């Protein structure tokens, strides 16, 4: 056995306190003098919430394990317990060797220290001697590409710069175990690719063990050889081959019905303008959940504003993603037209796609609204579309549905 991480019956429980409103009768018949404090404070009811429960697995040295699951499945909580940031409520964790973690932006760095000082601080935390850090220092700086700002306090770094330095430190200071959450999504695409390549190198050449959380299934399948799927804090698919884990996750994702947009709380943005609905319409303006490749599709976005005045410089955007996380397209009036001016404070806009270009499968739509370049609302997987193959080219022949792809108009000639 070459087990490097062993987790047994791991669980993490939180206590949620809900504030209950008082009835008008209670307030009327209570003494203001004696009860004012309790009314201001309100009545609280405690509820137990298990973020992780009964999780067990063993990881072998050199394994590259993808931790997969929807938002709220418990992925980040699991990594925080493995990284000793959060103490478990039940169970135990055993591991051999030094562990470096790259979780939330800001974790592990001291904001008042410079980039240079934080490199040495992190190395010391990992138990490395100064001469060991000195030997890796130039590699870390070269990889991070922030040499110009090395003697600037990191609290002045952008989130992208922060992640660059944090990953460079974590990957180069010789940890036996590297734990990486979705923090890499903050960086640009080129740096993400560079990080994935580095993780592949340190695993293949140095035999390091990697735990990687991502919603990007292609990144997971390219990097990892094994995977675990979490659902509601428990193991849905035990440790297995990464391709089997991704298939299990896709099946799980496709079986989940989406919550009404107005009730969604997992949204981002300033919130001054909110998206309230996303409806898929066919060529007859009827609501549908199934579209056909090559046929007309209309995407209706409803919105409302906190202000009762017309809205200027408004842009809407929709990204189309496969159920396995593959990105297919980004559309928006910022790219294909102009920002909306003078929109009413609440209403709807329509995105018309004359020929749906993507082949069969299930696709999730992320929707967003911006004003003056600032994000007002963003919702992941706001609605899903099931697509059936159709005659996109009008030739009577269908493109084979063995692989999902984006189709495009093309003409073939013998001569120009």
Phi, psi and omega in degrees: 000137179234047184286129179251335176226129177230122181241129182233120173048044184286137178211148176224119182248136174242155175253120179261128178256120180257130179270119180265137178283149179272148178285157179297323179297318178301316183292323183292319185268007179255148180285127179298321183296316185271335189248358185303317182297318182290328178291320179295323182283324181081169179262130183252138175240126183272143178225136177277136177228122178264108177287325176223139181211130174053048179261127179222139174191165175230134181242132181271155179302133179089353178289146174243104192251125174270128175261113191243144176168161178288170176303133180087004182284342179110010184299308183294323178298319179298314180294324178295324177290318178298328181272003179064028174274324179239135180276136178290153175277320179225162174085186182214155178233131174235135174210156182245129177104175180279140180240129174246134184239139174235095186250245181289150176299125180109341181290128173092351178249149174260119188299330183277348178272154179285170176302318179300312182295324180290329176299313180290325178298313181295320177298320179295321178298325179283355178090017181271149176275161184301319182293331176290320178292319178305320183294335182257354190302310183297322177298318180298313182294317180298317182293320184288336179062033180234031183306324182298332186248019187297329182255024175258138176304136187291344177295344178265359179285150167286166180298324179295318178295319180302312182294321179302312182290318182298317179292318180301318179295311183298323186278337187255352183265031169057044173283144175286333182232128179243122182248120185231121176268189185287011180303334180297340180297342179291327183285170178284167187299321181295320180288324175301315179297320179296319180294316179298319178297320179295319179295321177297319181295311184292332178284315183289317185275320187255356178069026180282153180264136183233133170246123190228124175256129177199152171267356182270101185297321177300320178297319180296315183290330178287325185267315193267154173251346178222165181207157174230136178250127178254147175216120178052039175084359179239166180280119176271318177231113180298168181310126184202182175305141186299324180294322176293323179295318179295318178299319179297318180294318179298315177300320179294315181297321183285345180268352185269128175279144185273144180284149177304138186299320182298335182267355184289132177252346181271062182237161182235158178125173181292331175083007178289331174233132183234146173276132184248344179194153173224119185238137177260124182242152176264189184296342178262014180062029177257143181292134180220159170247349180242128178245163179239131179304131179093349181261163183290135177228135177241128178253117182258124179247118175267146182214164172211153183240155176285338181262144178265060178212162182296152185250132179245160176054050183256130174236143176245148179217148179225126173251143184248123185229142175289163180294346176267008178093353181294130178277132181247320184196155173231125180233148180186155182288347174292329184266321187260353181205224180233157175302147178287139176239141175069029176292144174297161185296338173214148182165213182211153171234161186232134173251119185256120177248106188294327178223105180301121192264000187254141185283182191299150179145182176253135184230139175260141179253121169269132184238150183210154174225135181233152172227128181054034178083359180256134180293124176261321180204139178216128183229125178276139179049052181294326179205158177241154177235130170264127184246135174250146181295140178220179185275078185299319186270356179068027182254355184085000180245135180261141173292133180307133184271020182290333178228136174290139180202168175258127181267155178215150178297136178208150181232138181244133179223155176286325182218152176267000000 
